[in-house]
Amino acid sequence: MNKIRKGDEVVILAGKDRGKRGVVLKAANARDRVIVENVNMAKRHTKGNPGQGTAGGIIEKEMPIHISNVAIWNPISSKGDRIGFKDLEDGRKVRIFRSDNEVVDV
């Protein structure tokens, strides 16, 4: 079970985009990197291909960020938080916020 998953809202802890918030679009590279929406943008110069009908130009896209540089957003405390795991009475294993032991997964 992964601490940060696709669809989680995270805050960036380090790098040029420190303090920005975004949604995880993809967990990439054997789960040690994540791609966050509108964070860590890079410009890629692409050549057009008339055979496929694609236009060339400069495309901005999100690049992966190491998972240690993001923290999941806790809406209760309005800060980034660490994640722990807890087994419920019905046998489910859920993620919890470390600061207040509230369940992340509903």
Buried (B, 14 or more C-beta within 10 A) or exposed (E): EEBBBEEBBBBBBEEEBEEBBBBBBEBBEEEEBBBBBEBBEEEEEEEEEEEEEEEEEEEEEBEBBEBEBBBBBBEEEEEBBEBBEEEEEEEEEBBBBEBEEEEBEE
